[in-house]
Amino acid sequence: NDWDCEKLVLVVVHCVSAMLMFMSFLCAEAHALSLYPFHCAVQSIQAGTFQYKMRYLTWHLAFWPYLLFCLIQAYDLFSSLHPYVKIISFVLEVDAGL
């Protein structure tokens, strides 16, 4: 078996740190954009400005692929997915990180 304890710990730490990174970015941007449920009484970016629109677009470009990636990973825990689906899942994770 190629999975010894050191490799398993490395993979688990990588997965947890990547998840924290994505979630932190999404929550921080949602707060800056004052999106529900992160609505803020004092907005740091005025809604309707070019900066707001671009950050709103990039938030969605990160959120939806990451959500789909998480759903695929959760489904894969309980069933066996086709290798192509796993490749698509990886591409979604990379897309969310860009």
C-alpha positions as CSV (number, residue, x, y, z in Angstrom):
1,N,0.0,0.0,0.0
2,D,1.4,3.4,-1.0
3,W,-0.6,5.3,1.6
4,D,1.6,5.4,4.7
5,C,0.8,7.7,7.7
6,E,3.0,10.5,6.5
7,K,1.4,10.8,3.1
8,L,-2.1,10.5,4.6
9,V,-1.4,13.4,7.0
10,L,0.1,15.5,4.2
11,V,-3.1,15.0,2.0
12,V,-5.4,15.7,4.9
13,V,-3.6,18.8,6.0
14,H,-3.5,20.0,2.4
15,C,-7.3,19.4,1.9
16,V,-8.1,21.2,5.2
17,S,-5.9,24.2,4.5
18,A,-7.3,24.5,0.9
19,M,-10.8,24.4,2.3
20,L,-10.0,27.0,4.9
21,M,-8.4,29.2,2.2
22,F,-11.4,29.0,-0.1
23,M,-14.0,29.5,2.6
24,S,-12.0,32.5,4.1
25,F,-11.8,34.1,0.7
26,L,-15.5,33.6,-0.1
27,C,-16.6,34.8,3.4
28,A,-14.3,37.9,3.3
29,E,-15.5,38.8,-0.2
30,A,-19.2,38.3,0.7
31,H,-18.7,40.6,3.7
32,A,-16.9,43.2,1.5
33,L,-19.7,43.0,-1.0
34,S,-22.3,43.0,1.8
35,L,-24.0,39.8,0.4
36,Y,-26.5,37.9,2.5
37,P,-25.9,36.7,5.2
38,F,-22.8,38.8,5.5
39,H,-24.7,42.1,5.2
40,C,-22.8,45.0,6.7
41,A,-24.4,48.3,7.8
42,V,-21.3,50.2,6.5
43,Q,-20.4,49.1,3.0
44,S,-16.7,49.1,2.1
45,I,-17.5,49.1,-1.6
46,Q,-20.4,51.0,-3.1
47,A,-22.9,48.9,-4.9
48,G,-23.2,49.6,-8.6
49,T,-19.6,50.7,-9.1
50,F,-17.3,49.0,-11.6
51,Q,-15.1,47.6,-8.7
52,Y,-18.2,46.1,-7.0
53,K,-19.5,44.6,-10.3
54,M,-16.1,43.0,-11.0
55,R,-15.7,41.6,-7.4
56,Y,-19.2,40.4,-7.5
57,L,-18.5,38.5,-10.8
58,T,-15.3,37.0,-9.5
59,W,-17.0,36.0,-6.3
60,H,-19.6,34.0,-8.3
61,L,-16.9,32.6,-10.5
62,A,-15.2,31.2,-7.4
63,F,-18.3,30.3,-5.3
64,W,-20.2,28.1,-7.8
65,P,-17.3,25.9,-9.0
66,Y,-16.2,25.5,-5.4
67,L,-19.7,24.5,-4.3
68,L,-20.0,22.0,-7.1
69,F,-16.5,20.6,-6.2
70,C,-17.6,20.1,-2.6
71,L,-20.8,18.4,-3.7
72,I,-18.9,16.0,-6.0
73,Q,-16.4,15.2,-3.2
74,A,-19.2,14.6,-0.7
75,Y,-21.0,12.3,-3.1
76,D,-17.8,10.5,-3.9
77,L,-17.4,9.6,-0.2
78,F,-20.5,7.4,-0.4
79,S,-20.3,6.1,-3.9
80,S,-17.8,5.4,-6.7
81,L,-17.7,8.1,-9.3
82,H,-16.4,7.7,-12.9
83,P,-12.7,8.9,-13.2
84,Y,-13.9,11.7,-15.6
85,V,-16.1,13.1,-12.9
86,K,-13.1,13.2,-10.6
87,I,-11.1,15.1,-13.2
88,I,-13.9,17.6,-13.6
89,S,-14.0,17.9,-9.9
90,F,-10.3,18.8,-9.9
91,V,-10.7,21.3,-12.7
92,L,-13.6,23.0,-10.7
93,E,-11.3,23.2,-7.7
94,V,-8.5,24.8,-9.8
95,D,-11.1,27.2,-11.4
96,A,-12.4,28.3,-8.0
97,G,-8.8,29.0,-6.9
98,L,-8.1,31.3,-9.8
